[in-house]
């Protein structure tokens, strides 16, 4: 691939380069994000943020959202605040945690290792 082709691929969002995220992403155990009374399954999560599927509300990049988090099967509902970083087709929403409950953060860090 020529230098020009790699540059175009990069500008189009290709994943030919190194991972730029600061935190490792996980998809298990399943993290549930509740916003506006709707529960959303995460596609992946980290101590830095999460991608949720089938977002039922309205949001735009830069919006601040709040709600509750819990692991699938867990009765706890812990409050969070996040910024909308990206919106993809099909209702996929990328969030960056602004206020992540300490209990969830510690559990994530233990799971990631």
PyMOL commands that set and color helices and strands:
alter all, ss='L'
color gray80, all
select helices_A, chain A and resi 3-11+102-112
alter helices_A, ss='H'
color red, helices_A
select strands_A, chain A and resi 31-35+38-45+49-52+64-71+78-88+92-99
alter strands_A, ss='S'
color yellow, strands_A
deselect
rebuild
show_as cartoon
